[in-house]
Amino acid sequence: MKILVCISNVPDTTSKINFTGDNKEFDKNGVQFVINPWDEYALTRAIELKEAKGGSVTVLNVGEADAEPNIRKALAIGADDAIRVNAHPKDAFFVAQQIAAIAKENNYDMILMGKESIDYNGFQVHNMVGEMLGIPSVTPAFKLDMVDDSTARLEREIEGGKEVVEVKLPFVASAQQPMSEPRIPNMRGIMTARTKPLAVKEPVGAEVKAEYVGYSKPEKKGGVKMIDPENAGELITLLRNEAKVL
Amino acid sequence: MSVLVFVEGLNGEIKKSSLEAASYGSQVAQQLGTTATAVAIGEVHEDALAKLGEQGISKVLYDADDRLKQFVADAYVKVIAKAAQQESAKVLVFSNSNIGAAVGSKLAVRLNGSLATNVTTLPKTEGGSFVVTRGVFSGKAFADVALTSDVKIIAVKKNSFEVSSNGGANATVEKLSADLADADFAAAPKETVMQDTDGGVLLPEAEIVVSGGRGLKGPENWHLVEDLAKALGAATACSKPVSDLDWRPHHEHVGQTGITVSPNLYIAIGISGAIQHLAGVNSSKVIVVINKDPEAPFFKAADYGIVGDAFDVVPKLIEAARALDK
């Protein structure tokens, strides 16, 4: 089974988010980058399936050279090889086009990724890739198993419940917890990752459809009003009469 | 040209998040000097559809194909694409739900359109541009995005837009048939299991959320969260450690790697307020924090705070909430 796992390189969840250049650009200064946590669920599940059924796991990143440490980390966790499409990921449509182009060349049995990236929160790329390739996209899935060699069974979240879906290979799925337990690379993994193949490809020409023109941050709160714990019921009165939310 | 809004039904009624999308869509239509049409799929009562007039919708296209009762992306896309073509729609509006964002993404490819999800503002349309603001960095920031294609697709973030009810007469309801084939249902779900909310409120749609953290010491104490939620008509939620410990199901986990909520009122009990948790809740309109540690970082993000033991404080809140006249 050939599995493609798409990862993005994102600011660590503890990062403080700032902007530079008249609020037109994200300030990378002092920010630690990690594999998008949602993508890690997809990556680990792909490796588990490979360990159980055989096959290969390729990781794909659409990004610039500074993403390579995290691509190597994915190889250290257990992916076999990697592809980096050398381009700034301008918008979801652009990224989806790169993934679809790589997928068309390689006939993967499944294409997995996180349900969204924690920086741009699009929840778009997986469905776009499915549509571009004309194959089903099952999102957001929290369980993925093989029924037989050609059929997968997934459970996906819907508002207020879940759906069980069976699809024939090939398909696209996006992952969320608890699909798998993300792994930490061990020393052997880190050593072997250095020599695993990492191919760099140029992007296919694609127009940008959503252009990011500026950023802002949420307004700061006015300060907290403390209530005496002995008189806690007072809170409910304030919520009704002052905040007017009850 | 017109604005087309996709509305989702639940138990025959239209979801609140879809009423928000309809209100949004009709305001965009006003801005652009056109009308707003809605498209509905599956099981929705016809009088509920006609009542979309209150949100400013003039016409509703309705595909009542029985097979559409459950969500099948390819079939839904076909129906909405047909409605878009029939109406020459240039702006398509969805709720930013798992269904709305999925269908919107596929339509962006099929209609060669520009897509923005998680949108929090009406478009700015001066000088022929079309710029919307969307939530990014998991609630830590907003981005202004210019949608440059001829067709614009917007998924509106839940609870960030008021449901308007100043519209006019009932909308006219027309049947729509997209001639669906069996192949459109190839990825249909085999089974749908709805959560038993015990008459309670679903978290993604909730206007009030009561959330518990490790400070509650164990799942056996969750009646405190549940009773307060019930008294306030709220949904229940939890922090990441609580779902990691399996005290509560994963779909209740609010935060950067869980779900993001933006209710009118968020009450956090025994949650210290790690930056990842704040990211999931900081667009809530009013935040209440109850924690016995006065140094808990969550107090900095709160509107109201109580320093005290949840086991003393919460029963008092439940009592006061039950005494409110509804």
Interface residues (C-beta under 8 A of the other chain):
Chain A: P11 T13 T14 I17 F19 P37 W38 A92 F93 A96 I118 D119 Y120 N121 G122 F123 Q124 V125 H126 N127 M128 G130 E131 M132 P136 S137 V138 T139 P140 F142 R156 E157 I158 E159 G160 G161 K162 E163 V164 V165 E166 V167 K168 F171 Q177 P178 V208 K209 A210 E211 Y212 V213 G214 Y215 S216 K217 P218 K221 G222 V224 K225 M226 I227 D228 P229 A232 G233 E234 L235 I236 T237 L238 L239 R240 A243 V245 L246
Chain B: L10 K15 Q70 F71 A73 D74 V77 N96 S97 N98 I99 A101 A102 G104 S105 K106 A108 V109 R110 G113 S114 L115 A116 T117 N118 V131 T133 G135 V136 F137 S138 G139 K140 A141 F142 A143 D144 V145 A146 L147 T148 S149 A186 A187 A188 P189 K190 E191 T192 V193 M194 Q195 T197 L202 P204 E205 I208 L232 S243 H250 H251 H253 Q256 T257 G258 T260 N264 L265 I275 Q276 A279 N282 S283 K285 V286 I287 V288 V289 F299 K300 A301 A302 D303 Y304 G305 I306 V307 G308 D309 D312 V313 K316 L317 E319 A320 A321 L324
